[in-house]
Amino acid sequence: MEWYLLVIQQYGYLAILAGTLVEGEVFLALGGVLAQQGKMNMWVVAAMAIVGSFVSHTVFYCLGRWRGPALIRRFPKLERRYPQAQALVQRFGAPCIFIVQYRYGMRLVTCLALGTLGMGLGSFIFWQLVSCGCWAVGLSVAGYCFGSAIEYCLSRVELFLTLGLAGGALLVWGYRRFWRAMTGPGGGAVPCLKVKPVPKAATPPG
């Protein structure tokens, strides 16, 4: 965690922008903490996070429109997560963009899936702006409001790391049960887009 703080203190808003190009919760929350200390502006932190997340998500959406099936076949990690992203699209349609904004590790592959499945650009941009805006403002405000508590936790890393691991394991267990219930046979999908499997590569003759 101290490494994140050093990076943000050295590169400022550029670090927030670069960090949120991928996932960026830590960069965003710590940006809020530094804003509470008067070292950064909270609204600029949130704006950088909106730009970073929106750009990365749009790039993956465009990649899905361009070469989605080929990319999914090429990268095993994308291929493993694609069925989950497809299930979310099938069940929730366009609003799944808002849902995956709060699910670590699923944002980019879901954007790739939405491009692959042919979601309209206008609908994608609208839901991206809504989800990125809520996410960025919410986390930066949380970092600002709870800055003192976060600093206290940082000073007692070992204790809170143990508690965090135990709590994280419990959350993962609960989320997996929730996910199975949502995507199981009785889920009752309400498709918004035509869902199609990733086509397999053609086998050369002979």
N, C-alpha and C positions, 0 to 999 in steps of 0.2 A: 504493500500500500504506500509506503514511503517513496518507492520508485515512481509511482504515478504522480505524487505530489511534486517531486523534484522535476519531472518532465513538464508538468503544467506550469510550475514556477519559472522554468527556463524558457519555454516556448509560448506560454500564455494561451491566447484564444486559438492559435494555430494547433496546439496540442488537443484542444477540445474538438476542433473540426476533424483532425486526422483520426482521433480515437473513435469518434462516432461514425466514421465511415464503415467500421466493421460491426461492433456491437455497442460498446461505449458507455455502459451504465456507470462504471467506476469513474471515468473521466468526467462525466456529466455531474454526478453527485459531488465529487471533490471540487468541481468548478463552483458549485453552489456554496460549499464550505468556504472557499476562498473569497467568494462574494460577500459572505457574512462577515468576514474579517476585513472587508474594505479593499481587498487586493484585486478584485475583478468586479465587473458589472454583471449582475445576475441575468438581465435580459439579453445582454450580448452573448453570455454563455448559452442560454436557451436558443438564441438565433443560430449560433454556430452549430449546435447539435441538430437543429432542424435541417439545416443545409446539408450537413454531413450524412445524416441518415437518409434523407430524401434522395441525394445524389447516388449513394450506393444501392439503394433499393431500385431506383429507376434504371441504373446500369444493368442489374440482374434481370429486370423485367424485359429490357431490350434484348439482352442475350437470349432470353427464353423465346422471344418472338423470332429471333434470327436463327439460332441453332440449338434450341432447347433440348430436343431428344438426343442429339449427338453429344452435347455437354453432359447430360445426365448419365449416358452410357460410359463416358470417358472417365468420370470421377466417382469412385465407389462411395464416398461420403454423401454426395448428392443423390446417388442412386438409392442408398439406404433410406434417406429422409424424404425422398420424393413421394412415396405412397402416403406418408402422413400429411404432407402438404396437400396432396390431391384430395385426401379425405376431408380436410378442412374446407377446401374450395367447394367440394361437393355438398357439404353439410350447410355451410354458412354463406357461400357465394362471396360477393365483393367485401362485405364487412369482415371477412376473415383477416384482412389486412390489419384491422385494428386489433384483433385478437392476438395475432402472432407478434405484434410489436412488443408484447409483454412476455413472450416465450423465448427465452435465450436459445440461440442456435437454430431457430426455425425461420427467422425473418427473410434471409437472403434466398434460401431454397424455395420458400413460398412465393416470393416475387418472381423467381425463375419459373416456377410452375404456372403462375398466373399469365406470364408471357407465353409459355408453351401452349397453354389451353386457350389462348386467344382472347383474353379479357380486353375490353376496350380501353384505349389510352386515357380518355377523359375520366372514366370511372376509376381507373387506377390512380391517376393524379389526385382526384378529389379525396379518396380514402387515405392516400399516403399523406396528404397535407393535414388531414384531421388527426390521424394516428401519430405522426411524427410531432405535430404541435403539442398534443396532449402529453405525450411521453416526455418530450424535452422540458416543457414548462413544469410538469409535475415533479420530475426528478431534481431539476435545478432548485425549485422552491423547497423541496424536501431537504436538500443539502443545505440550503440557506437557513431554514428554520431549525434544523437539528444539527447545525454545525458544531456546537459545543459537545453534544452527545457523541457525534462521530469522532471528534478529537479525543474524547475520553476513552472511547473504544480503541482507538489507535494506540493509546498509551498502555493498554492492557491487552495486547494482541493475543498472547498465548491463551489466556482465559477465554476470551470471546471467540477465538478460533475453534476451541474445543466445543463450546456451546453452539457455535454456528454450524459445525459439522454434524452435530447431533440433530439440530433443528432442520438442516438441509436434508439429511437422510429421511426424516419424518415427512418433510414436504414432498420429496421425490416419491416416496411410497404412496402418499395420498394422491399425488397428481397422476401416477400411473393407474391407480384404481379409477380415478375420474376419467382419464383418457380412454381406458377400456370400455367404460360405461357409455361414453359419448360416441365411440366409433364401432361398437359392437353390432351384432346382427339386428338388435332392436332399436338402433339409433334413429331411424326414420329420416333419411337424407332428404334435403330439399335443394336440389341442384339449381345453380344459377348459370353455370357455364356447362358446356358439353364436355364431360370428362372423358379423356381417352388415354389408353396406356401408351407408354413410350415404345415406339416401334423398334424391333430388334434389327440389328445390322444384317444386311443381306449376306447369305453364304455364297462364296464364289463357286462357280461350277467346276465340276471335276473332282 
